[in-house]
Amino acid sequence: MTTVVLTISEAEALATRALMASGASLTSATSTAVALVAAEVDGQSGHGLSRLPGYALQLRVGKVNGKAEPRAQMGGPASVRIDAGAGFAYPAIDVAVERLADLIPQMGVAAAGIFASHHFGQAGRHVERLAERGFVALAFANSPSAMAFHGGRKAMTGTNPIAFAAPVQGRAPLVIDLSLSVAARGKIVAASKAGKPIPGDWAIDAEGRPTTDASAALSGTLLPVGGVKGAALALMIEVLCGALVGGRFGWEASSLLNAEGGPPLLGQLLVGFNPLAFVGEGFTDRMRLLVEAVEAEYPARLPGNRRLEMRSRAAAEGLAISAALHEEIIALTRDAEPA
């Protein structure tokens, strides 16, 4: 595969131009571009620049409001309610992180709920930003329907990511980022296009039967990680993000992958804890002891460490993306009409 190598700043500038050419404001485009490039750098290409053409198309047809400005209001002494305005999630997440960074030291625990939102992207990076400020953080997001309720056949809940981050003395934060399906839908799409089978524990067909046929899987539903436990967690996140926060439930939301339908209007919840309000000054030392215990049990490996290796490589060598994707993004900056 032919690739093009960009510096991180070049990639961010290119993505910003493509989004602005498709109708996004400078603030929305910049925030979104930074998030997409960060995901690409961390090896999360499914949440990276490959999303850009789809984002641009959704901007042009009005499925995403590129001029939206997140509106925040206090829901209580330690809670913030943020209306993303049917725009991209990232500007609203920026507001949530800044509001929480002010509230958590005062309150000990604080939460920010986002509604009328879009694709949450690389969930781990959002909580990592809070951990870099010394807080323990959790994030939850729902997404368009992809999995059935336990025992059901119809896709109803999303793959509904969960992320966690905590600071560690003298090291990068520990970050755990996972979705609740056994495999990403994108992997099944790729297998279908290539005519290749998939493992039998990835999905069920429209009749509720386990299948290795990728095309049949796309007509059915993804399977949750951990079986009934994963399905229960996905349901829990629908409660948090679809009922508590006020987003649409997974089966009510339009797809994030095409320009069909109206805005998905999803929900997201970020919760932060101040360690000083609990254990005091010793938290990061205890965290260091924990991560060193994991690393001492070779070949055990801390989750999230691969992102650090990828970041170092991208900073030193640049970011390689396919030439075809690069040309597609260039075309967006050249051909799209501002909204």
C-alpha positions in Angstrom: 0.0 0.0 0.0 1.3 3.4 -1.0 1.4 5.8 1.9 1.9 9.5 2.6 3.8 10.7 5.7 2.6 13.8 7.5 3.7 15.5 10.6 1.1 15.6 13.4 0.6 19.4 12.9 0.3 18.9 9.1 -2.3 16.2 9.6 -4.3 18.4 12.0 -4.2 21.4 9.6 -5.3 19.3 6.6 -8.2 17.7 8.5 -9.2 21.2 9.8 -9.3 22.6 6.2 -11.4 19.6 5.0 -13.9 20.1 7.7 -14.2 23.8 7.3 -14.6 23.4 3.5 -17.5 21.1 4.3 -19.3 23.6 6.6 -17.7 23.4 10.0 -16.7 26.4 12.0 -13.1 26.9 12.9 -13.7 25.9 16.5 -15.6 22.8 15.6 -13.2 21.8 12.8 -10.1 22.3 14.9 -11.4 20.4 17.9 -12.6 17.5 15.7 -9.4 17.4 13.6 -7.2 17.3 16.8 -9.3 14.3 18.1 -9.2 12.4 14.8 -5.4 12.8 14.4 -4.8 11.9 18.1 -6.7 8.6 17.4 -4.7 8.0 14.3 -1.5 8.6 16.2 -2.5 6.2 18.9 -3.2 3.4 16.4 -7.0 3.7 16.6 -7.5 4.2 12.9 -11.2 3.3 13.1 -11.7 6.5 15.1 -9.1 8.4 13.1 -8.7 10.1 9.7 -10.7 7.4 7.9 -13.8 9.0 9.6 -13.1 12.3 7.8 -14.8 11.7 4.5 -18.0 10.5 6.3 -17.9 13.4 8.7 -17.6 15.8 5.7 -20.5 14.3 3.9 -22.7 14.5 7.0 -21.8 18.1 7.4 -22.8 18.9 3.8 -26.2 17.3 4.1 -26.9 18.7 7.6 -26.7 15.5 9.6 -24.1 17.3 11.7 -24.4 21.0 12.6 -20.9 22.3 11.8 -21.7 25.6 13.4 -23.0 24.3 16.7 -21.6 25.8 19.9 -21.9 23.6 23.0 -24.1 25.1 25.7 -23.3 24.2 29.3 -25.4 24.7 32.4 -25.0 23.5 35.9 -27.4 20.7 36.9 -26.3 20.8 40.5 -23.2 21.8 42.5 -21.2 19.0 41.0 -22.9 18.3 37.7 -22.8 19.9 34.3 -25.3 19.4 31.5 -24.0 20.1 28.0 -26.0 20.4 24.8 -23.9 19.5 21.8 -26.4 21.1 19.5 -26.4 18.2 17.0 -22.8 19.1 16.3 -19.6 17.0 16.6 -19.0 15.5 20.1 -15.4 16.8 20.4 -16.2 20.5 21.1 -18.7 19.5 23.8 -16.1 17.1 25.2 -13.6 20.0 25.4 -16.1 22.0 27.4 -16.8 19.0 29.7 -13.1 18.5 30.4 -12.6 22.1 31.3 -15.7 22.3 33.4 -14.8 19.1 35.3 -11.2 20.3 35.8 -12.7 23.2 37.8 -15.3 21.3 39.6 -13.5 18.1 40.7 -11.0 19.8 43.1 -13.9 21.6 44.7 -16.4 18.8 45.0 -14.3 15.7 45.2 -16.5 14.0 42.5 -18.1 15.7 39.5 -19.9 14.7 36.3 -20.7 16.1 32.9 -23.5 14.8 30.7 -23.5 15.5 27.0 -26.6 15.1 24.9 -27.6 15.8 21.2 -24.2 14.6 20.4 -22.3 12.6 17.7 -19.5 10.0 17.5 -17.5 9.8 20.8 -14.3 8.7 19.0 -11.3 7.5 21.0 -12.9 7.3 24.4 -9.7 6.6 26.3 -8.2 10.0 25.2 -11.0 11.9 26.8 -10.5 10.4 30.3 -6.7 10.5 29.8 -7.0 14.3 29.6 -8.5 14.4 33.1 -5.9 11.9 34.4 -3.1 14.2 33.2 -4.5 16.8 35.5 -4.4 14.4 38.5 -7.9 13.0 38.5 -9.4 9.5 38.2 -12.0 9.5 35.4 -14.6 7.3 33.7 -16.4 7.9 30.5 -19.5 6.2 29.0 -21.1 6.7 25.6 -23.9 5.0 23.7 -23.9 4.5 20.0 -26.3 3.4 17.2 -27.8 -0.1 17.4 -25.4 -2.9 16.7 -26.2 -5.6 19.4 -29.3 -7.3 20.6 -30.6 -7.4 24.1 -29.7 -10.6 25.8 -31.8 -13.4 24.3 -33.0 -11.1 21.5 -32.3 -11.1 17.7 -32.7 -7.5 16.7 -29.9 -4.9 17.0 -31.0 -2.5 19.7 -28.1 -1.2 21.8 -24.8 0.2 20.5 -21.3 -1.2 21.1 -21.3 1.5 23.9 -17.7 2.2 24.9 -16.4 2.5 28.4 -13.1 4.2 29.3 -11.1 4.7 32.5 -8.0 6.6 33.3 -5.9 7.2 36.5 -2.7 9.1 37.1 0.5 7.2 38.0 3.5 8.7 39.9 6.3 9.6 37.4 4.6 7.9 34.4 1.9 8.3 31.8 -1.7 7.6 33.1 -3.1 4.1 33.1 -5.8 4.1 30.4 -8.4 1.4 29.7 -10.6 1.8 26.7 -13.0 -0.8 25.5 -16.2 -1.3 23.5 -18.7 -4.0 24.5 -18.8 -6.0 21.3 -16.5 -8.9 20.7 -15.4 -7.4 17.4 -15.8 -4.0 15.8 -18.4 -3.8 13.0 -15.7 -2.4 10.7 -13.8 -5.7 10.9 -16.9 -7.6 9.7 -17.4 -5.1 6.9 -13.8 -5.6 5.8 -14.2 -9.4 5.9 -17.4 -9.2 3.9 -15.8 -7.0 1.2 -12.8 -9.5 1.0 -15.1 -12.5 1.0 -13.5 -13.9 4.1 -15.1 -15.7 7.0 -15.2 -14.4 10.5 -14.8 -16.2 13.8 -18.0 -17.8 15.0 -18.2 -15.9 18.2 -18.3 -12.4 16.6 -21.9 -12.2 15.5 -25.3 -13.9 14.9 -27.3 -13.8 11.7 -30.8 -12.4 11.2 -32.3 -15.7 12.6 -30.2 -15.5 15.8 -27.7 -18.2 14.8 -24.0 -17.9 15.2 -22.3 -17.4 11.9 -18.9 -17.2 10.2 -20.4 -15.6 7.1 -19.5 -11.9 7.3 -22.4 -10.8 5.0 -24.9 -12.8 7.1 -23.4 -11.2 10.2 -24.0 -7.7 8.8 -27.7 -8.6 8.4 -27.8 -9.8 12.1 -26.1 -8.4 15.2 -22.8 -8.2 16.9 -22.2 -10.3 20.0 -21.3 -8.7 23.3 -18.0 -9.4 25.0 -18.6 -11.7 28.0 -22.0 -12.8 26.8 -24.8 -11.9 29.2 -22.5 -9.7 31.2 -21.5 -7.6 28.2 -25.1 -7.3 27.2 -26.0 -6.1 30.7 -23.2 -3.5 30.6 -24.5 -2.2 27.2 -27.9 -1.9 28.8 -26.5 0.0 31.7 -24.9 2.5 29.4 -28.2 3.0 27.6 -29.6 4.0 31.0 -26.7 6.4 31.7 -26.5 8.0 28.2 -30.0 7.5 26.8 -32.1 8.1 29.9 -30.0 9.9 32.6 -28.1 12.2 30.2 -30.9 12.6 27.7 -29.4 11.2 24.5 -31.3 8.9 22.1 -31.2 5.2 22.8 -29.2 3.1 20.3 -32.1 1.9 18.3 -33.4 5.5 18.0 -30.1 7.0 16.7 -29.2 7.2 13.0 -25.9 5.6 11.8 -22.6 7.4 12.3 -21.2 5.8 9.1 -23.4 7.4 6.5 -25.3 10.5 5.6 -28.8 9.0 5.9 -31.3 10.2 8.4 -31.2 13.0 10.8 -28.6 13.8 13.5 -27.9 10.8 15.8 -28.3 12.9 19.0 -26.4 10.5 21.2 -25.4 10.8 24.9 -22.1 10.7 26.8 -21.2 10.9 30.4 -17.8 11.8 32.0 -17.2 11.4 35.7 -14.1 12.5 37.6 -12.8 11.8 41.1 -10.2 13.8 43.1 -7.9 11.4 44.8 -7.2 14.0 47.5 -10.8 13.7 48.6 -10.4 10.0 49.3 -7.0 8.6 50.0 -5.0 11.9 50.1 -1.5 12.4 48.7 -0.6 8.7 48.4 -2.8 7.8 45.4 -0.3 8.1 42.6 2.3 6.2 44.6 -0.2 3.3 45.1 -0.9 3.4 41.4 2.8 3.1 40.6 3.0 0.1 42.9 0.0 -1.4 41.0 1.3 -0.9 37.5 4.8 -2.2 38.5 3.2 -5.3 39.9 1.5 -5.9 36.5 4.7 -5.4 34.6 6.6 -7.7 36.9 4.3 -10.6 35.9 5.8 -11.0 32.4 4.3 -11.5 29.8 1.4 -9.5 31.4 1.0 -6.1 29.8 -0.7 -3.0 30.9 -3.7 -2.0 28.8 -3.2 1.1 26.8 0.6 1.0 26.7 0.7 0.5 22.9 -0.6 4.1 22.4 2.6 5.5 24.1 4.8 3.5 21.7 2.7 4.7 18.7 2.9 8.4 19.9 6.7 8.2 20.2 7.0 6.8 16.7 4.6 9.4 15.2 6.5 12.2 16.8 9.8 10.9 15.5 8.8 9.6 12.1 5.6 11.3 11.2 2.1 9.8 10.6 1.7 7.5 7.7 -1.7 7.3 6.0 -2.7 5.6 2.8 -2.2 7.7 -0.3 -5.8 7.0 -1.3 -7.2 8.4 1.9 -4.8 11.4 1.7 -6.1 12.2 -1.8 -9.7 11.9 -0.6 -9.0 14.4 2.1 -7.2 16.7 -0.3 -10.2 16.5 -2.6 -12.5 17.6 0.3 -10.4 20.8 0.8 -10.5 21.4 -3.0 -14.0 20.6 -4.1 -16.4 21.0 -1.2 -18.5 24.1 -1.0 -18.6 25.9 2.4 -22.0 25.6 4.0 
